[in-house]
């Protein structure tokens, strides 16, 4: 019963967001819940940047960029959210596989993974040097200019692995 109540509340919040936004995103998209400053997505490989505003959405494999004053909070269909902070570059679902959430190329993000009790919601966040496997949690990822990755855990559990260890030499 408790699981059903949580699922119902997620659907209510999902429906209320749809009611506020004129276009409904696809279940595989992420949409902008809050935005301030310079936030855009790379429209294509030409380098053209399309500004993002509340209710706009990004599809799989699109790059999100923020300027020095940019900030945005995005939501995905399962109720999970992620925040992108100033001077960041992030690819949303760089592969089409289930569980691939973000690739953080540079800058800082905060991820809030939504999960129902007893039901795992495995997601991965990658950086140029790390693979962060989520176990239902809240955490920050900060990628420095030199590629160093820092993960700060607020709640729950994550597994962090160095990508060079995962790749055959």
Backbone bond lengths (Angstrom), bond angles and torsions (degrees), N, CA, C in turn:
res aa  C-N    CA-C-N  psi(-1)  N-CA   C-N-CA  omega(-1)  CA-C   N-CA-C  phi
1 X - - - 1.444 - - 1.525 110.89 -
2 X 1.353 115.85 -42.07 1.455 120.70 179.69 1.535 110.85 -60.34
3 X 1.337 116.59 -41.65 1.460 121.79 178.55 1.521 110.67 -62.65
4 X 1.331 117.70 -40.99 1.462 121.02 178.75 1.518 111.78 -64.43
5 X 1.315 117.88 -38.73 1.470 120.74 178.13 1.519 111.35 -64.40
6 X 1.313 117.06 -41.60 1.460 120.10 178.51 1.523 110.22 -66.12
7 X 1.320 117.06 -43.29 1.463 120.65 178.45 1.522 110.76 -61.10
8 X 1.325 117.39 -41.33 1.459 121.19 178.93 1.522 111.08 -64.60
9 X 1.332 117.38 -40.40 1.466 119.50 179.89 1.524 111.11 -67.22
10 X 1.342 117.71 -34.92 1.459 120.44 175.45 1.521 110.89 -63.87
11 X 1.323 116.46 -41.57 1.461 120.19 179.50 1.524 111.14 -66.09
12 X 1.326 117.84 -37.03 1.462 120.99 178.35 1.523 109.74 -64.75
13 X 1.357 117.86 -45.04 1.461 119.73 179.40 1.527 110.34 -66.23
14 X 1.333 117.85 -37.50 1.462 122.69 176.57 1.528 109.90 -61.46
15 X 1.342 117.02 -47.19 1.455 121.06 -179.85 1.518 111.98 -65.02
16 X 1.341 118.29 -38.28 1.461 119.61 -179.77 1.523 110.76 -66.91
17 X 1.333 117.83 -34.16 1.455 119.73 176.47 1.520 110.15 -68.25
18 X 1.337 117.70 -42.58 1.457 120.64 176.37 1.527 111.09 -57.82
19 X 1.327 117.18 -39.95 1.455 121.01 -179.00 1.521 111.39 -63.54
20 X 1.330 117.86 -31.83 1.456 122.00 -179.59 1.525 112.27 -78.95
21 X 1.302 118.40 -25.70 1.454 122.44 -174.63 1.522 110.25 -104.15
22 X 1.352 117.05 133.07 1.465 119.78 -177.00 1.524 114.13 -68.76
23 X 1.334 118.67 -33.20 1.460 121.62 178.97 1.517 109.57 -110.14
24 X 1.304 116.64 133.41 1.466 120.84 179.66 1.529 109.08 -88.03
25 X 1.342 117.46 124.94 1.459 119.30 176.95 1.523 111.15 -72.61
26 X 1.320 115.84 162.08 1.458 121.55 174.41 1.523 108.52 -72.73
27 X 1.325 118.80 156.61 1.466 121.08 178.73 1.527 113.79 -58.26
28 X 1.340 117.23 -22.33 1.458 120.44 179.62 1.527 112.80 -88.04
29 X 1.327 118.58 -4.14 1.462 122.64 -177.82 1.524 111.50 -88.99
30 X 1.314 114.94 165.77 1.462 122.42 168.56 1.522 106.33 -119.28
31 X 1.321 116.73 140.36 1.458 118.36 -179.56 1.515 110.16 -121.15
32 X 1.340 114.10 154.75 1.460 121.93 -176.52 1.525 109.07 -79.24
33 X 1.327 115.68 121.24 1.463 121.79 177.36 1.529 109.26 -93.73
34 X 1.329 116.47 -44.08 1.465 123.02 179.87 1.523 107.37 -137.13
35 X 1.333 116.30 141.86 1.459 120.03 179.49 1.522 109.01 -149.83
36 X 1.338 116.07 142.32 1.455 121.10 170.45 1.522 108.74 -148.71
37 X 1.315 116.79 150.43 1.462 121.63 179.05 1.513 112.94 70.27
38 X 1.326 115.36 -156.61 1.463 123.36 -175.59 1.524 110.87 -82.89
39 X 1.335 115.68 103.15 1.468 122.45 176.60 1.523 106.55 -132.68
40 X 1.324 116.40 127.26 1.455 119.49 -178.40 1.523 110.03 -148.22
41 X 1.325 114.61 170.12 1.461 120.11 173.83 1.516 107.33 -125.51
42 X 1.323 114.40 151.25 1.460 120.24 176.29 1.521 106.69 -77.92
43 X 1.306 116.63 116.58 1.457 121.57 -176.88 1.525 111.60 -69.35
44 X 1.321 116.58 -38.56 1.463 120.98 179.72 1.527 108.21 -158.97
45 X 1.321 117.26 -169.99 1.462 120.74 -177.54 1.524 113.34 -75.88
46 X 1.335 118.03 -4.45 1.466 120.58 -179.64 1.523 112.37 -73.60
47 X 1.331 117.16 -11.82 1.461 120.12 -178.34 1.519 113.17 93.56
48 X 1.341 116.96 -1.15 1.458 120.56 178.29 1.520 109.63 -66.16
49 X 1.331 115.99 129.38 1.466 121.24 179.96 1.522 109.64 -107.56
50 X 1.332 115.26 127.12 1.462 121.15 177.96 1.530 108.18 -100.77
51 X 1.354 117.72 122.14 1.470 119.34 178.91 1.523 111.56 -60.83
52 X 1.328 116.15 142.79 1.457 121.90 176.57 1.524 109.27 -106.99
53 X 1.305 115.54 140.34 1.466 123.31 177.95 1.525 107.53 -133.92
54 X 1.342 118.26 166.61 1.463 118.64 177.51 1.531 111.95 -52.19
55 X 1.311 116.11 138.56 1.471 127.07 -178.51 1.523 113.43 82.13
56 X 1.330 119.70 -9.17 1.458 118.21 173.08 1.527 107.83 -77.95
57 X 1.321 116.52 161.89 1.457 118.45 -176.30 1.513 111.07 -137.21
58 X 1.329 114.08 157.82 1.457 121.38 176.29 1.522 107.91 -116.50
59 X 1.312 114.79 143.77 1.458 121.27 178.91 1.519 109.48 -97.50
60 X 1.308 115.24 172.48 1.459 121.33 178.14 1.521 110.61 -55.60
61 X 1.312 115.71 142.24 1.457 126.12 176.09 1.535 113.45 73.20
62 X 1.325 118.95 10.09 1.457 119.98 176.79 1.522 110.35 -92.10
63 X 1.324 115.17 145.06 1.456 122.54 -177.45 1.526 109.42 -94.64
64 X 1.325 115.80 130.95 1.464 122.96 176.89 1.522 106.87 -104.40
65 X 1.346 116.62 131.73 1.465 121.42 178.50 1.514 109.37 -126.77
66 X 1.333 115.43 140.81 1.458 120.67 174.19 1.524 108.86 -121.50
67 X 1.335 115.09 144.81 1.456 121.03 176.45 1.518 110.51 -87.56
68 X 1.330 117.34 -169.59 1.461 121.33 -177.08 1.527 114.00 -62.30
69 X 1.339 116.46 -22.85 1.473 120.21 178.67 1.531 111.60 -113.85
70 X 1.325 117.75 12.47 1.459 121.64 -173.20 1.522 114.19 -85.85
71 X 1.314 114.88 142.43 1.466 122.57 175.80 1.522 107.47 -154.79
72 X 1.331 116.75 139.59 1.462 120.75 174.22 1.521 109.94 -151.06
73 X 1.320 114.16 147.00 1.458 121.55 173.15 1.520 106.81 -115.18
74 X 1.337 115.90 128.71 1.457 122.95 -178.50 1.518 109.69 -115.05
75 X 1.340 115.78 152.11 1.459 120.98 175.56 1.514 108.86 -126.64
76 X 1.342 115.80 142.89 1.458 121.62 175.82 1.529 108.94 -110.42
77 X 1.317 116.29 170.92 1.466 121.44 -169.91 1.521 114.77 -61.48
78 X 1.332 119.02 -26.43 1.463 119.63 -178.96 1.529 112.38 -84.48
79 X 1.333 117.19 3.23 1.462 121.67 179.49 1.519 113.35 94.80
80 X 1.324 117.89 -9.39 1.458 120.89 176.76 1.524 109.34 -68.18
81 X 1.331 115.83 151.53 1.456 120.80 178.39 1.519 109.70 -132.06
82 X 1.321 114.73 160.43 1.457 120.25 171.48 1.521 108.84 -145.06
83 X 1.328 114.76 143.85 1.452 122.15 179.09 1.523 108.00 -108.95
84 X 1.334 115.91 138.78 1.453 121.62 177.09 1.529 106.81 -116.47
85 X 1.331 116.20 125.00 1.459 122.64 -173.64 1.531 111.02 -98.32
86 X 1.352 117.66 174.47 1.470 121.51 -176.11 1.530 113.78 -53.55
87 X 1.339 113.92 149.09 1.470 123.45 176.07 1.525 112.56 55.22
88 X 1.320 116.19 46.77 1.466 121.17 -179.01 1.520 110.71 -120.50
89 X 1.328 115.09 155.53 1.458 122.14 173.60 1.520 107.56 -137.62
90 X 1.342 115.86 122.63 1.456 122.96 -171.89 1.524 108.92 -137.05
91 X 1.329 116.84 136.88 1.461 120.47 171.36 1.517 107.96 -100.86
92 X 1.333 116.28 126.94 1.459 121.64 178.12 1.526 108.67 -84.56
93 X 1.324 116.28 122.89 1.471 123.02 179.87 1.530 111.47 43.29
94 X 1.340 116.00 68.78 1.468 120.46 -175.88 1.523 112.89 -62.20
95 X 1.352 117.02 -23.26 1.464 120.28 172.83 1.527 106.82 -120.04
96 X 1.298 116.41 164.12 1.456 120.27 -178.55 1.518 113.28 -87.23
97 X 1.306 117.76 6.28 1.455 120.96 -178.59 1.518 112.44 -73.47
98 X 1.304 116.06 150.39 1.457 121.21 175.83 1.517 108.06 -67.12
99 X 1.302 116.49 136.46 1.450 120.72 177.00 1.513 114.45 98.27
100 X 1.317 118.63 -12.78 1.455 121.20 177.37 1.525 107.52 -86.50
101 X 1.325 118.06 110.04 1.461 120.80 -177.33 1.519 112.03 -98.98
102 X 1.314 117.72 -59.04 1.462 121.21 -175.38 1.515 111.38 -139.53
103 X 1.331 114.92 151.94 1.448 121.58 164.65 1.524 105.40 -120.99
104 X 1.315 116.99 115.69 1.465 122.25 -178.41 1.524 107.55 -94.66
105 X 1.328 116.46 109.73 1.463 121.52 -179.20 1.516 110.88 -81.24
106 X 1.343 115.83 -39.58 1.461 120.68 176.23 1.520 108.18 -161.53
107 X 1.321 115.50 155.26 1.453 120.46 177.93 1.515 112.86 95.93
108 X 1.332 114.47 -158.54 1.466 119.94 -172.04 1.521 111.13 -130.57
109 X 1.342 114.84 140.31 1.470 122.25 173.40 1.525 108.44 -134.38
110 X 1.317 115.53 156.58 1.466 122.41 171.86 1.520 105.63 -124.56
111 X 1.330 116.43 130.37 1.455 122.03 -174.76 1.525 109.49 -116.99
112 X 1.334 115.79 133.45 1.467 123.53 177.11 1.523 106.82 -120.83
113 X 1.324 117.52 103.23 1.460 121.39 -178.63 1.522 109.24 -88.92
114 X 1.307 115.56 123.49 1.469 122.35 178.33 1.520 108.45 -88.49
115 X 1.304 116.54 132.83 1.463 118.83 174.82 1.513 109.11 -147.52
116 X 1.307 114.62 144.16 1.455 121.44 176.66 1.521 108.45 -82.42
117 X 1.313 118.45 148.62 1.475 120.61 -179.74 1.529 111.37 -55.24
118 X 1.321 114.56 128.58 1.458 120.19 177.17 1.516 114.93 80.14
119 X 1.336 117.58 -2.94 1.459 120.97 -179.24 1.525 108.19 -117.31
120 X 1.327 118.87 113.17 1.463 120.03 -178.87 1.524 111.33 -69.04
121 X 1.319 115.73 150.77 1.458 122.43 175.57 1.529 106.34 -131.16
122 X 1.341 116.62 74.91 1.460 119.35 -175.33 1.521 111.33 -70.48
123 X 1.301 115.95 127.86 1.459 122.32 175.99 1.515 107.97 -137.14
124 X 1.322 115.85 151.29 1.453 121.32 176.20 1.518 109.67 -119.56
125 X 1.309 115.14 141.78 1.453 122.53 170.15 1.519 105.12 -121.47
126 X 1.326 116.74 129.59 1.451 120.09 179.64 1.524 109.75 -117.43
127 X 1.328 114.90 158.40 1.454 123.52 173.74 1.523 105.56 -133.50
128 X 1.333 118.87 177.55 1.462 118.33 177.26 1.532 113.59 -59.90
129 X 1.336 117.46 -21.08 1.464 119.55 -176.41 1.520 115.45 -123.65
130 X 1.352 118.49 -4.66 1.464 118.59 -173.48 1.523 112.53 -142.45
131 X 1.324 113.95 154.20 1.463 122.96 170.74 1.519 106.67 -118.44
132 X 1.349 115.83 119.40 1.460 121.08 179.48 1.521 107.05 -108.61
133 X 1.324 116.99 113.53 1.462 122.18 179.52 1.515 107.88 -97.34
134 X 1.307 115.93 126.09 1.456 122.62 -172.96 1.518 110.16 -91.52
135 X 1.305 114.96 141.96 1.462 121.70 178.12 1.527 110.80 -122.56
136 X 1.328 117.61 31.79 1.465 121.89 -179.23 1.505 110.40 84.31
137 X 1.338 117.29 89.27 1.453 118.37 -165.61 1.523 113.88 -167.74
138 X 1.333 115.21 -179.51 1.466 123.74 173.47 1.524 106.57 -126.19
139 X 1.344 116.68 126.79 1.455 119.84 -178.17 1.520 111.02 -155.13
140 X 1.343 115.35 160.65 1.458 123.04 176.58 1.515 109.08 -110.93
141 X 1.335 116.15 146.24 1.449 122.20 172.72 1.522 106.87 -126.75
142 X 1.338 116.46 127.89 1.458 121.83 -179.34 1.525 107.68 -127.28
143 X 1.339 116.68 117.18 1.456 122.15 179.67 1.525 107.74 -106.89
144 X 1.323 115.63 118.49 1.461 122.46 -179.02 1.532 110.56 -78.80
145 X 1.343 116.06 167.49 1.464 121.52 179.30 1.523 112.80 -57.60
146 X 1.327 117.23 -31.87 1.462 120.91 -179.24 1.530 112.48 -84.88
147 X 1.346 117.53 3.66 1.461 121.94 179.07 1.508 114.55 91.77
148 X 1.341 117.67 -8.34 1.467 120.00 178.17 1.527 109.35 -61.60
149 X 1.326 116.05 137.46 1.460 122.30 -177.83 1.520 109.79 -113.90
150 X 1.339 115.66 131.14 1.455 122.36 175.98 1.520 108.09 -118.96
151 X 1.331 116.59 129.53 1.465 122.27 178.54 1.517 107.49 -117.45
152 X 1.330 115.55 126.89 1.457 121.70 177.70 1.519 108.08 -116.79
153 X 1.308 117.71 124.98 1.460 123.38 -177.26 1.524 110.03 -97.02
154 X 1.340 117.06 123.56 1.462 122.40 175.75 1.522 111.44 -92.50
155 X 1.336 115.79 -38.19 1.457 120.58 -175.26 1.514 109.16 -160.16
156 X 1.329 117.47 142.68 1.456 121.25 175.42 1.506 113.24 92.39
157 X 1.333 115.75 -140.97 1.449 121.26 -172.01 1.523 109.72 -149.56
158 X 1.340 116.67 136.40 1.460 121.72 172.13 1.523 108.41 -133.57
159 X 1.302 115.81 156.20 1.455 122.65 175.55 1.523 106.03 -115.88
160 X 1.340 117.68 120.77 1.459 121.79 -178.05 1.520 108.39 -111.95
161 X 1.329 115.60 127.91 1.465 121.18 179.33 1.521 109.30 -128.58
162 X 1.299 115.37 141.73 1.459 121.18 176.65 1.522 108.00 -76.41
163 X 1.326 117.74 130.90 1.468 120.12 -176.73 1.517 113.02 -65.09
164 X 1.298 118.77 -30.77 1.467 119.79 179.83 1.525 110.78 -65.31
165 X 1.325 117.45 -28.97 1.468 121.38 177.79 1.524 109.71 -71.86
166 X 1.348 116.59 -32.39 1.465 120.92 -177.96 1.529 112.36 -78.23
167 X 1.347 116.53 -27.39 1.461 120.46 -175.61 1.520 111.22 -90.96
168 X 1.329 117.46 137.36 1.467 118.91 176.17 1.526 109.73 -69.43
169 X 1.320 115.98 143.07 1.471 120.50 -178.94 1.498 110.26 -96.38
